[in-house]
């Protein structure tokens, strides 16, 4: 059973530390435009779910300065239980297999949104439809992260975006008076 209260508290605390502002209420639904790679926008429902829950947020998204620059193109989550990794939103499995020695699952959600979950071992094959919160695999090992951590990346129109935008939003930065 997933503990929504645990998730909300953990996420709120992480976002407050990082952004210094409040987060939307758990379960809040809002449609906001997200920038697309081509400069357009796509309205995205806030109905997305975390691929693991409960979890500890290990590493935040860091946008690269340019397309091939250094950054962290997703968030890293440490599951606090042994539940399977789930689909964050409905879609179709676009890829399931090995990439550079690590198991990866990619889900196409339509409207240019694609998620990548790694390292995730899965028996699903490309073309398999998945419902939101449907199990897609189990956490495995490999990749750029330490064992026991899930990397969750999202692309919109081929460009990486911060997954937190789809999961309740990134609070607006507030400049506080100094000195």
Secondary structure as GFF3:
##gff-version 3
##sequence-region A 1 179
A	DSSP	alpha_helix	4	19	.	.	.	ID=ss1
A	DSSP	beta_strand	31	35	.	.	.	ID=ss2
A	DSSP	beta_strand	41	45	.	.	.	ID=ss3
A	DSSP	beta_strand	55	59	.	.	.	ID=ss4
A	DSSP	beta_strand	75	79	.	.	.	ID=ss5
A	DSSP	beta_strand	85	86	.	.	.	ID=ss6
A	DSSP	beta_strand	91	99	.	.	.	ID=ss7
A	DSSP	beta_strand	102	110	.	.	.	ID=ss8
A	DSSP	beta_strand	113	118	.	.	.	ID=ss9
A	DSSP	beta_strand	120	121	.	.	.	ID=ss10
A	DSSP	beta_strand	129	130	.	.	.	ID=ss11
A	DSSP	beta_strand	135	139	.	.	.	ID=ss12
A	DSSP	beta_strand	149	156	.	.	.	ID=ss13
A	DSSP	beta_strand	159	161	.	.	.	ID=ss14
A	DSSP	three_ten_helix	163	166	.	.	.	ID=ss15
###
